Amino acid sequence: MSDLAVSPAVSMLPARGKRARPLFDPPIVRRAIRDSFVKLNPLKMMKNPVMFVVEVGAALTTLIVIRDLIQQAPYLGFTIQITLWLWFTALFANFAEAMAEGRGKAQADTLRKTRTETVARLLKPGGKAETVPAAQLRQGDTVLCEAADTIPSDGEVIEGIASVDESAITGESAPVIRESGGDRSAVTGGTKVLSDWIKVRITASPGQTFLDRMIALVEGAERQKTPNEIALNIVLAGLTLVFLLAVVTLQPFAQYSVASAGAGRAPSVTVLISLLVCLIPTTIGGLLSAIGIAGMDRVMQHNVLAMSGKAVEAAGDINTLLLDKTGTITLGDRQAVEFIPMEHVSEAELADAAQLSSLADETPEGRSIVVLAKEKYKLRGRKISEREARFIAFSAQTRMSGVDLNGDSIRKGSTDAVVEFVRSQGGKIPAQLTDVAERIARSGGTPLAVANGPKVLGVIHLKDVVKGGMHERFGQLRAMGIRTVMITGDNPLTAAAIATEAGVDDFLAQATPQDKMDLIKKEQAGGRLVAMTGDGTNDAPALAQADVGLAMNTGTMAAKEAGNMVDLDSNPTKLIEVVAIGKQLLMTRGALTTFSIANDVAKYFAILPAMFMVTYPSMRKLNVMGLHSPESAVLAAVIFNALIIIALVPLALKGIRYKPMGAAALLRRNLLIYGAGGVVAPFPGIWLIDRLLALLRLA
């Protein structure tokens, strides 16, 4: 297996090479308990309006307890118990959020260990190496990394080739090859050289490496609330305000009723605070942050680094997926697989000319031509001095490489460029060239023409290999309602062949960075959410524009910085897992919101008759559960309200199992399971707690 391996289909299992942390890992639980108290800071609690109201209520009842202790007031034990359970409610909500954050912090600690005590061999002018701490490296420095060395910082291989262990970053145990040139030149600080050597030019400033950003992100330090989460917070705050006004107005009405009847007892401030806490949506308010953070953690378990919760959430709603072809759908390095000579030209003559014209071509394609000529025709790569020949290196402008040797002008390059060259030399273009080039293009290959002055010698067949399992994976995306579009700079014939082999729904050929941007903007203008995967600098603008930008870890730093997700396995179809997790996050939030609101409605009917049967004796008839007393009813409701949060923490962290279904079916499911569950659960729960309180004479 390598970093190109394809993950299993839509799975909620942790990524390969990673061991799943238990849901309640003891070190994480200990840290979460400690953080639960730290999060009681009012400045932190104010970010969650619902739980802030609970904390204010707990603080007020604490003051009442102090007053009652001084005055030796009645019902002191009841007030103390209410106060303790209100504080526990706030702590349980903080515990849920701290548990979600704790999993990321534990992973950050592991990552942090990979960069401590690291030293680097800094190459000085003249080639002399000096050992320095990795923290002293600056952008542009060059370091030498040999077998067993830890790569000190992010950079680009400028010389050499080596096998690198990236398991500290990706979790994948199989080593990968890193070499200069092509799409395998980027290396990450904290990874380890296993064999050979490489020279690395540092591309990151201190504190700005990929590892530094990973640590900050998995700790949740930069997590921002998503738009849906903000909207839900506004709704919850609105409900809290409504119930606050309703509860506040109960006091004067109750006092008036008692004064008019000359009997009964108006509810105390402690009881009213308890009623408010029970009626506001504390369940979803306490679990909302944990759901979002846990979604980011589940993405990380699949070796995808999400820069924000918004990206994970958006992934659950994407309609269109754009994929860069080279290095994403295909392996990336086109390989020479065949020499096709023109009429009256031998294969050996074509192979010899192709090899000579590729000696100055340092691209992977150029090297593969030299290797093919050597393996198939036993032609050894020749070292020809510049005195004997004038080499023409490959460039994007000329789209050719070649050599002028012994009066011959040998050129190799794109068909169009070689045709222009031959015509400029006064030569004619054989019809066979067009036929061969079109046949290769239709098969998904890339034709390169070879000429010697005015004579076309033949065509080199380059083939870009589609990664294994692509067709099946795109079929799964199609079943999830996601349209796939392949983006490539190839000509339309080549693009069509690759698109058919890979199984994408559509393709955009001869695409420039601007074309990619325009396509994304067009999709977004139509109301669709767009995801983009890519690995090159030319993909960076599109990755930044897309709603979900999934950059490959083997790609350039520009691509990784532009995207809002980085796939550490560099597997483009990993987006299937990301989409499933995004949908799971949305489903979990919807289900727990439904449960919370239904739960609040049920508590209203369960405890109000018992709470006010002293103030309004006629309400005794509505106390259908036979709750022991107003005090036991209030205390039972407050205890149930606190315990239900902690009971739902595992569901918030694990998420609801994802099943593809429409919005209407999902709504029915939520209402039947979580809506009905929210209505039913408080009745037996409050009744049982009330009986225990009465039995233990606590109320």
C-alpha positions in Angstrom: 0.0 0.0 0.0 1.1 3.6 -0.6 -0.2 7.1 -0.3 -2.1 6.4 -3.5 -4.1 3.6 -2.0 -7.9 3.8 -2.0 -9.8 3.7 1.2 -12.7 1.4 1.8 -16.1 2.6 0.7 -18.2 4.9 2.9 -17.1 3.7 6.3 -17.2 5.1 9.8 -14.1 3.2 10.8 -10.9 5.1 11.6 -8.4 5.6 8.8 -5.9 2.9 7.9 -2.8 2.8 10.0 -4.6 4.5 12.9 -5.8 2.9 16.0 -9.2 4.2 17.2 -9.3 5.9 20.5 -11.9 4.6 22.9 -14.9 7.0 23.2 -14.1 7.5 26.9 -10.3 7.2 26.9 -9.3 7.7 30.6 -6.6 10.5 29.9 -9.1 12.3 27.7 -11.8 12.0 30.4 -9.5 13.4 33.1 -8.5 16.3 30.9 -12.2 16.9 30.0 -13.2 17.0 33.7 -10.5 19.6 34.4 -11.5 21.7 31.4 -15.2 21.5 32.4 -14.4 23.7 35.4 -12.2 26.0 33.4 -15.0 26.6 30.9 -17.2 27.9 33.7 -15.6 31.3 33.1 -18.5 33.5 32.3 -16.7 35.0 29.3 -16.5 31.5 27.8 -20.1 30.6 28.8 -21.5 33.7 27.2 -20.8 32.2 23.8 -23.5 29.6 24.5 -26.6 31.7 25.6 -28.6 28.7 26.9 -25.9 27.4 29.2 -25.0 31.0 30.2 -28.6 31.3 31.5 -28.1 28.1 33.5 -24.9 29.4 35.0 -26.5 32.7 36.0 -29.3 30.7 37.6 -26.8 28.6 39.5 -25.0 31.7 40.7 -28.3 33.3 41.9 -29.4 30.2 43.8 -25.9 30.0 45.3 -26.5 33.5 46.7 -29.9 32.4 48.0 -28.2 29.5 49.7 -25.8 31.8 51.5 -28.7 34.1 52.5 -30.7 31.2 53.8 -27.8 29.8 55.7 -27.4 33.1 57.5 -31.2 33.5 58.2 -31.7 29.8 58.9 -34.6 29.8 56.4 -36.8 26.8 55.7 -36.3 24.6 52.6 -32.5 25.1 52.9 -31.8 21.5 51.9 -34.0 21.8 48.8 -32.3 25.0 47.7 -28.8 23.5 48.2 -29.7 20.5 46.1 -31.2 22.7 43.3 -28.0 24.8 43.3 -25.7 21.7 43.1 -27.7 20.2 40.2 -27.7 23.5 38.3 -24.0 23.7 38.6 -23.8 20.1 37.5 -25.9 20.9 34.5 -23.5 23.6 33.4 -20.5 21.2 34.1 -22.1 18.4 32.1 -22.6 20.6 29.1 -18.9 21.8 29.4 -17.9 18.2 29.8 -19.5 17.2 26.5 -17.6 20.0 24.7 -14.4 19.3 26.5 -14.6 15.6 25.6 -14.9 16.5 21.9 -12.0 19.0 22.2 -10.0 16.5 24.3 -9.7 14.0 21.5 -8.1 16.7 19.3 -5.8 17.9 22.1 -4.6 14.3 22.7 -3.8 14.0 19.0 -2.1 17.5 19.1 0.2 16.2 21.9 1.2 13.3 19.7 2.0 15.6 16.8 3.9 18.0 19.1 6.3 15.2 20.1 7.4 14.8 16.5 8.9 18.3 16.4 10.7 18.5 19.7 14.5 18.3 19.9 14.7 18.1 16.1 18.0 19.3 14.6 18.9 20.1 11.0 22.0 19.9 8.8 22.0 23.4 7.3 24.0 23.6 4.0 26.2 26.7 3.9 27.7 28.3 0.8 30.5 26.0 -0.5 28.5 22.8 0.5 29.6 22.7 4.2 26.9 21.4 6.6 26.3 22.9 10.0 24.1 21.3 12.6 21.5 23.8 14.0 18.1 23.5 15.9 15.2 23.2 13.5 13.6 26.3 15.1 16.4 28.4 13.6 15.7 27.5 10.0 14.3 30.2 7.8 12.5 30.2 4.5 14.9 29.6 1.7 17.5 27.6 3.7 18.7 24.3 2.3 19.2 21.3 4.5 20.6 17.8 3.9 18.5 14.9 5.1 19.9 11.3 5.1 18.6 8.0 6.3 17.2 8.0 9.9 17.0 11.9 9.8 13.8 13.7 10.7 12.9 16.3 8.1 13.1 19.5 10.2 10.5 21.7 8.4 8.2 21.9 5.4 10.1 22.2 2.1 10.7 21.1 -1.4 13.2 18.4 -2.6 15.7 20.1 -4.9 18.1 17.2 -5.3 18.2 13.5 -4.6 15.6 10.8 -4.0 14.6 9.1 -0.8 12.1 6.8 0.9 10.2 8.8 3.5 8.1 7.6 6.5 5.1 9.9 6.8 3.2 7.9 9.4 3.7 10.6 12.0 1.6 12.9 9.9 -0.7 10.6 7.8 -1.0 7.6 10.0 -0.1 5.4 6.9 2.7 3.0 7.7 3.8 2.4 4.1 6.8 4.6 3.1 6.5 7.0 0.1 9.1 8.2 -2.5 10.0 11.9 -2.5 12.2 13.3 -5.3 13.0 16.5 -7.0 10.7 17.7 -9.8 7.1 16.5 -10.4 4.4 16.2 -7.8 6.4 14.2 -5.3 8.8 16.9 -4.3 6.9 18.4 -1.3 8.0 17.1 2.2 6.5 17.8 5.6 8.4 18.6 8.8 8.3 15.8 11.3 8.5 13.0 8.7 11.5 10.7 8.6 13.9 9.7 5.9 14.2 5.9 5.7 16.8 5.5 2.9 19.1 7.4 0.6 19.3 11.2 0.9 17.6 14.4 -0.3 18.4 18.1 -0.2 15.4 20.2 0.9 14.8 23.9 0.4 12.7 25.2 3.4 9.5 26.8 2.3 7.9 27.6 5.7 8.7 30.2 8.3 9.1 29.2 11.9 5.8 28.6 13.6 4.0 28.5 10.2 4.8 24.9 9.2 2.1 22.5 8.2 2.7 20.6 11.5 2.2 23.8 13.5 -1.1 24.5 11.7 -2.2 20.9 12.3 -1.5 21.2 16.0 -3.5 24.4 16.2 -6.4 23.0 14.2 -6.8 19.7 15.9 -6.8 21.4 19.3 -9.8 23.3 18.0 -8.2 26.7 18.7 -9.3 28.1 15.4 -12.7 26.4 15.2 -15.5 28.8 14.2 -19.2 28.2 14.4 -20.9 27.2 11.1 -23.7 29.3 9.7 -26.3 26.6 10.6 -24.9 26.4 14.1 -25.1 30.2 14.4 -28.7 30.2 13.2 -29.6 27.4 15.6 -27.9 29.3 18.5 -30.1 32.3 17.6 -33.2 30.1 17.7 -32.2 28.7 21.0 -31.5 32.1 22.4 -34.9 33.3 21.2 -36.6 30.3 22.9 -34.7 31.0 26.1 -35.8 34.7 26.0 -39.5 33.7 25.5 -39.4 31.3 28.5 -37.5 33.8 30.6 -40.3 36.4 30.1 -42.9 33.7 30.8 -41.3 32.5 34.0 -40.6 36.1 35.3 -44.3 37.0 34.8 -45.4 34.0 36.8 -44.2 35.5 40.1 -46.6 38.5 40.2 -49.5 36.4 39.0 -48.9 33.8 41.6 -48.6 36.4 44.4 -51.8 38.0 43.3 -53.6 34.6 43.2 -52.4 33.7 46.8 -53.4 37.1 48.1 -56.8 36.8 46.5 -57.4 33.2 47.7 -55.9 33.8 51.2 -54.3 30.4 50.9 -51.4 28.6 49.2 -47.8 29.7 48.7 -46.2 31.6 45.8 -43.3 29.8 44.1 -39.9 30.9 45.4 -37.2 32.4 43.2 -35.3 29.0 43.4 -38.4 27.2 42.0 -38.8 29.7 39.2 -35.1 29.5 38.3 -35.5 25.7 38.2 -38.5 25.9 36.0 -36.7 28.2 33.6 -33.7 25.8 33.4 -36.0 22.9 32.7 -38.0 24.6 30.0 -35.2 26.2 28.0 -33.5 23.9 25.4 -30.6 23.0 27.7 -30.2 19.5 26.0 -29.2 20.8 22.6 -27.6 23.9 24.1 -25.3 21.7 26.1 -24.4 19.4 23.2 -24.3 21.8 20.2 -20.6 22.6 20.4 -19.7 19.0 21.1 -21.5 17.9 17.9 -19.5 20.3 15.7 -16.2 19.6 17.3 -16.8 15.8 17.2 -17.6 16.1 13.4 -14.1 17.6 12.9 -12.6 14.9 15.0 -14.3 12.1 13.0 -12.9 13.7 9.8 -9.5 13.6 11.3 -9.9 9.9 12.1 -10.1 9.4 8.3 -6.8 11.3 7.9 -8.5 14.5 6.6 -7.5 17.7 8.3 -10.5 20.1 8.4 -9.6 23.8 8.8 -13.1 24.6 10.2 -16.4 23.0 11.2 -18.0 25.0 8.3 -16.1 22.9 5.8 -17.3 19.6 7.4 -20.9 20.8 7.5 -20.7 22.1 3.9 -19.5 18.7 2.8 -22.7 17.2 4.0 -24.7 19.3 1.4 -22.4 19.4 -1.7 -24.0 18.8 -5.1 -21.0 19.0 -7.4 -17.5 17.6 -7.0 -14.7 18.9 -9.3 -11.5 16.8 -9.5 -8.2 17.7 -11.0 -7.2 14.9 -13.3 -3.4 14.7 -12.9 -2.3 13.4 -9.6 -5.9 13.2 -8.4 -7.8 10.8 -10.7 -4.6 9.5 -12.3 -1.2 8.7 -10.9 0.1 11.9 -12.3 3.3 10.9 -14.1 2.5 10.0 -17.7 4.8 7.2 -18.9 6.1 6.4 -22.3 4.7 3.0 -23.3 5.2 2.7 -27.1 7.1 4.1 -30.0 5.0 4.2 -33.2 7.2 5.0 -36.3 6.0 6.6 -39.5 6.1 4.8 -42.8 9.7 4.1 -44.0 11.1 4.7 -40.5 12.3 1.9 -38.2 11.3 1.6 -34.5 15.0 1.6 -33.6 15.6 4.9 -35.5 12.6 6.5 -33.8 13.6 5.2 -30.4 17.2 6.6 -30.8 15.9 10.0 -31.9 13.3 10.0 -29.1 16.0 9.3 -26.5 18.4 11.9 -27.8 15.7 14.6 -27.8 14.8 13.7 -24.2 18.2 13.9 -22.7 17.7 17.5 -21.8 14.0 16.9 -20.7 14.0 16.7 -16.9 10.2 16.1 -16.7 9.0 12.7 -15.6 7.7 12.1 -19.1 11.1 12.9 -20.6 12.8 10.5 -18.2 10.3 7.7 -19.0 11.2 8.0 -22.7 14.9 7.6 -22.0 14.0 4.5 -19.8 11.7 3.0 -22.4 14.4 3.3 -25.2 16.9 1.7 -22.9 14.6 -1.2 -21.8 13.0 -2.0 -25.1 15.8 -1.3 -27.6 18.9 -1.6 -25.3 19.8 2.1 -26.0 22.0 3.4 -23.3 21.6 7.0 -22.2 24.5 8.9 -23.8 26.5 11.6 -22.2 27.1 14.1 -25.0 29.1 17.2 -24.1 27.9 20.6 -25.0 30.8 21.0 -27.4 29.4 18.2 -29.6 25.7 19.2 -29.4 23.4 22.0 -28.5 20.6 20.9 -26.2 17.1 22.4 -26.2 15.5 21.9 -22.8 11.7 21.4 -22.6 9.7 24.6 -21.9 6.0 25.4 -21.5 6.4 28.0 -24.2 7.9 25.8 -27.0 6.3 22.6 -25.7 9.4 20.8 -27.2 12.8 19.5 -26.2 15.6 18.4 -28.5 19.2 18.5 -29.6 21.2 19.8 -32.6 23.9 17.1 -33.2 26.1 16.4 -36.3 23.9 18.6 -38.5 20.7 17.0 -37.3 17.9 19.0 -35.6 16.0 16.4 -33.6 12.9 17.6 -31.8 10.3 15.9 -29.6 7.1 17.5 -28.2 3.4 18.1 -28.6 2.1 17.2 -32.0 1.1 20.8 -32.9 4.5 22.2 -31.9 6.4 19.5 -33.9 4.2 20.1 -36.9 5.0 23.8 -36.8 8.7 23.0 -36.5 8.7 20.6 -39.4 6.9 23.1 -41.6 9.4 25.8 -40.6 12.1 23.4 -41.9 10.3 23.0 -45.2 9.0 19.5 -44.5 5.6 17.9 -45.2 3.3 16.3 -42.6 2.3 12.7 -43.3 -1.4 11.9 -43.0 -0.4 9.0 -40.8 0.7 11.4 -38.1 -2.8 12.8 -37.6 -4.4 9.3 -37.6 -1.9 7.9 -35.0 -2.2 11.0 -32.8 -6.0 10.9 -32.8 -6.0 7.2 -32.0 -3.7 7.7 -29.0 -5.8 10.6 -27.8 -9.1 8.6 -28.1 -7.6 5.8 -26.0 -6.8 8.3 -23.2 -3.1 8.6 -24.0 -1.0 11.6 -25.0 0.8 11.7 -28.3 4.3 13.3 -28.6 5.7 13.7 -32.1 9.4 13.2 -33.0 11.1 14.8 -36.0 14.5 15.2 -37.5 14.5 18.5 -39.3 11.9 18.4 -42.1 11.2 14.7 -41.5 8.6 13.4 -39.1 9.9 10.2 -37.6 7.0 9.0 -35.5 4.9 9.3 -32.3 5.6 8.5 -28.7 2.6 7.1 -26.8 2.4 8.5 -23.2 -0.2 7.0 -20.9 -1.6 8.5 -17.7 -2.8 5.6 -15.5 -6.1 6.0 -13.7 -5.9 5.1 -10.0 -7.4 1.8 -9.0 -11.0 1.7 -7.8 -11.9 5.1 -9.3 -14.9 3.9 -11.3 -16.6 2.2 -8.3 -15.9 5.2 -6.0 -17.5 7.7 -8.4 -20.5 5.4 -8.7 -20.9 5.7 -4.9 -20.8 9.5 -5.2 -23.4 9.3 -7.9 -25.6 7.3 -5.6 -25.3 10.0 -3.0 -26.6 12.6 -5.5 -23.2 14.1 -6.2 -22.2 15.0 -9.7 -18.5 14.5 -10.5 -16.6 16.7 -13.0 -13.0 16.0 -14.1 -10.8 19.1 -14.7 -7.8 18.7 -17.0 -5.6 20.7 -19.3 -5.6 17.8 -21.9 -7.3 18.0 -25.2 -11.0 17.0 -25.4 -10.3 13.6 -26.9 -7.8 12.6 -24.2 -10.1 14.1 -21.5 -13.1 12.1 -22.8 -11.2 8.8 -22.8 -9.9 9.3 -19.2 -13.4 10.5 -18.1 -15.0 7.3 -19.5 -12.3 5.1 -17.9 -12.6 6.8 -14.5 -16.4 6.9 -14.5 -17.0 10.7 -13.9 -20.2 12.3 -15.0 -18.6 15.2 -17.0 -15.3 16.8 -17.8 -13.8 20.2 -18.6 -10.9 19.9 -21.1 -8.0 22.4 -21.8 -8.9 24.1 -18.5 -7.0 27.1 -17.2 -7.1 28.2 -13.6 -9.6 30.9 -14.6 -11.8 28.2 -16.3 -11.9 26.2 -13.1 -12.9 29.4 -11.2 -15.6 30.2 -13.7 -17.1 26.7 -13.5 -17.2 26.8 -9.7 -18.8 30.3 -9.7 -21.4 29.1 -12.3 -22.4 26.1 -10.2 -22.6 28.3 -7.0 -24.7 30.8 -8.9 -27.1 28.0 -9.6 -27.5 27.4 -5.8 -25.3 24.4 -5.7 -22.5 23.7 -3.1 -19.3 22.8 -4.8 -16.3 20.7 -3.6 -13.0 20.7 -5.4 -10.0 18.4 -5.0 -6.6 19.2 -6.3 -2.9 19.1 -5.6 -1.2 21.8 -7.7 -0.5 25.5 -7.4 -2.7 26.0 -10.5 -5.6 24.4 -8.4 -5.2 26.9 -5.5 -7.6 29.6 -6.8 -10.3 27.0 -7.4 -9.7 25.3 -4.0 -10.1 28.7 -2.3 -13.4 29.5 -4.2 -15.0 26.1 -3.6 -17.3 25.6 -0.6 -15.2 22.5 0.2 -11.6 22.6 -1.0 -9.9 19.2 -0.4 -6.1 19.6 -1.1 -3.8 16.5 -1.4 -1.0 16.3 1.1 1.4 15.3 -1.6 0.6 18.6 -3.5 2.1 22.0 -3.3 2.0 24.2 -0.2 -0.1 26.7 -2.2 -2.8 24.1 -2.7 -2.8 23.1 0.9 -3.0 26.6 2.1 -5.9 27.5 -0.3 -8.1 24.5 0.6 -10.2 24.2 3.8 -9.3 20.5 4.1 -6.1 18.5 3.5 -6.2 14.8 2.8 -3.2 13.4 4.5 -3.5 10.1 2.4 -3.7 12.1 -0.9 -6.7 10.0 -1.9 -9.1 12.2 -4.0 -12.2 10.0 -3.4 -11.7 10.4 0.4 -14.4 13.0 -0.1 -16.9 10.1 0.1 -16.1 9.7 3.8 -16.0 13.5 4.3 -19.5 13.8 2.7 -20.8 11.0 4.9 -19.4 12.6 8.0 -20.8 16.0 7.0 -24.3 14.5 6.5 -23.9 12.6 9.8 -23.1 15.9 11.6 -26.2 17.5 10.2 -28.4 14.5 11.0 -27.0 14.3 14.6 -27.7 18.0 15.2 -31.2 17.7 13.7 -32.0 14.6 15.7 -30.8 16.1 19.1 -32.6 19.4 18.4 -35.8 17.5 17.8 -35.3 15.5 21.0 -34.5 18.6 23.0 -37.5 20.6 22.0 -39.9 17.5 22.4 -38.2 16.9 25.8 -38.9 20.5 26.9 -42.6 20.2 25.9 -42.9 17.0 27.9 -41.3 18.4 31.0 -43.7 21.3 30.8 -46.7 19.0 31.1 -45.0 16.7 33.5 -43.9 19.1 36.3 -46.0 22.2 36.0 -49.1 20.6 37.7 -47.0 19.4 40.6 -45.1 22.6 41.0 -48.1 24.8 41.3 -50.6 22.6 43.0 -50.0 24.5 46.3 -50.5 27.8 44.6 -53.4 26.6 42.5 -55.0 23.6 44.4 -57.2 22.8 41.4 -54.0 21.7 39.5 -53.7 18.6 41.7 -56.1 16.9 39.2 -53.5 17.3 36.5 -50.7 15.7 38.5 -51.3 12.4 36.7 -47.9 11.0 37.6 -48.7 11.5 41.3 -45.4 13.3 42.0 -44.7 13.4 45.7 -44.6 17.2 46.3 -43.8 20.4 44.6 -40.2 20.3 45.9 -39.7 16.7 44.7 -41.2 17.5 41.3 -38.9 20.5 40.8 -35.8 18.7 42.1 -36.6 15.5 40.0 -37.0 17.7 36.8 -33.7 19.5 37.5 -31.9 16.2 38.1 -33.4 14.7 34.9 -32.5 17.8 32.9 -28.8 17.4 34.0 -28.6 13.7 33.5 -30.1 13.6 30.1 -27.2 15.8 28.8 -24.6 13.4 30.1 -26.6 10.4 28.7 -26.5 11.9 25.2 -22.8 12.7 25.2 -21.9 9.4 23.5 -24.4 10.0 20.7 -23.1 13.6 20.2 -19.5 12.3 20.0 -20.2 9.3 17.8 -22.9 10.8 15.7 -26.0 9.1 14.3 -25.4 6.4 11.8 -25.5 7.8 8.3 -28.1 6.4 5.9 -28.7 8.0 2.5 -32.3 9.4 2.5 -34.3 12.4 1.4 -35.2 15.4 3.6 -38.8 14.3 4.0 -37.8 10.8 5.1 -35.2 12.2 7.4 -37.8 14.5 9.0 -40.2 11.6 9.5 -37.4 9.5 11.1 -36.4 12.3 13.5 -40.0 12.9 14.6 -40.8 9.2 15.0 -37.6 8.3 16.9 -36.2 11.4 18.5 -39.3 13.5 18.7 -41.4 10.7 20.2 -38.4 9.7 22.4 -38.1 13.3 23.7 -41.8 13.4 24.6 -41.9 10.0 26.3 -38.5 10.0 28.2 -39.2 12.8 30.8 -42.3 11.1 32.2 -40.8 7.8 33.5 -37.5 9.6 34.2 -38.9 12.3 36.4 -41.3 9.8 38.0 -38.5 7.4 38.9 -36.3 10.2 40.3 -39.2 11.6 42.3 -39.8 8.2 43.9 -36.1 7.9 44.8 -36.1 11.4 46.3 -39.1 10.6 48.4 -37.6 7.2 49.4 -34.4 8.9 50.5 -36.3 11.8 52.1 -34.3 14.3 50.0 -37.4 16.3 49.1 
